[in-house]
Amino acid sequence: MKIDKIDIVWMSPEELVPYVKNPKIHSATQIDKIAGQISSFGFDQPIVVDENKIIIKGHGRREASIKLGLKKVPVIISSLDEYQAMAARIADNKVAEAPWDKDFLKFDIGTLSTKDFNLDLTGFDQEEIKSLLDDVNFLPGSENDQGKLDQKKPIECPHCGEKFVA
């Protein structure tokens, strides 16, 4: 399916209809986290509905919007048929499941923690954050990992030609 253009309209979250057989369960804690992200980062992922305003993607965002008292939210009205919508509803949550690169995750969480950033906004709970921050590996690398730090190489400035040792 080729999509040339997507129109985003603004609607009241109250007028969007949850799909009664939605297979994804949103806990109150998750809704709170989504609300926190919307408050901090803005509403950057529209809710997707069918022509009857039944939600295909974004049940949690709708609930968080209502909790925040938002009057209007961005919405995409999809032309998917009933079965495509059903599959899209499942896939929206399933395809997001993926393992984390723990080293990069620890780096980002650690960096944010040094900036006094509210780490709750990452979606991780305090126990997970503590575990990540406590699991920092400061073991020294080998000489191959780090190069020969005690050896100095002459370097020539490409602009003036001056040589110096770094």
ABEGO torsion letter per residue (X at the ends): XBBABBBBBBBBAAABBBBAABABBBBAAAAAAAAAAAAAAEBABBBBBBAAGBBABGAAAAAAAAAAGBABBBBBBBABBAAAAAAAAAAAAAAABBBBBAAAAAAAAAAAAAAGBBAAAAGBBAAAAAAAAAABBABBBBAAAAEBAABBBBBBBAAAGBBBBX
